[in-house]
Amino acid sequence: MIVVLLGPPGSGKGTQAKRLVSERGWPQLSTGDMLRSAIAQGTPVGIEAKGFMDRGALVPDEVVVKLIADRTRASDCSAGFILDGFPRTIAQAQALDEMLVLRQLKVNCAIQFEIGDDLVVRRLSGRRTCVACGSMYHLETLKPAHADVCDQCGASLIQRDDDRTDVVSKRLSVYHHQTAPLVDYYRRAEKLTVLNAGQSPAAVTEGLSVALSSWVT
Ligand code: AMP
């Protein structure tokens, strides 16, 4: 099954995608994680992407489409995958559809994580991420046992540069202008389910599970 998770930064897509990985075994394909890893490794893609990411802008479509086209060829994607943070523009969605048609596949469903901007800002400004394993924490709602130390691997927790308040506003504006039109794109294709992402993570997991069951073909 091929599932698109659609929603603004901070809507909980990444958290829920990780839960789906452990429950259903489909890999989570996060273009944000792939780009951060490319930056950490200093690859040409990382060098190109960094400037866009630091200012909260989107990385060019052709760069992320190629990342996804390559990644989805891996054998662990054969039973399906979860797209987290891709597509983010209509052009990316069209490129994805074209790529899948050539492989006799299709997107089965798109789940929209619906949430207000004020809650997103609160969530992202308190978010802390492990430099080593990527585990997420929150200063108010999901504190690590020891301040600034990852419970999972003991490495340091940092605030991502693009989780600073000024960059978050820019990312939200980019979401509303460039990514939100995908809601209509998938609604017209009759593949959309809207989920209230302002609920507790457990309630969102439950809603997501119900939504996915209704799309199983
Ligand atoms: P994320 O971790 O999904 O919030 O992504 C962090 C940043 O990576 C975004 O603000 C963009 O700069 C870039 N990025 C991630 N996915 C995409 C995408 N599908 N298209 C363009 N840029 C992306």
Residues whose N, C-alpha, C, O or C-beta is under 5 A from the ligand:
A	BS01	AMP	P9 T31 G32 D33 L35 F52 M53 G56 A57 L58 V59 V64 D84 G85 F86 P87 R88
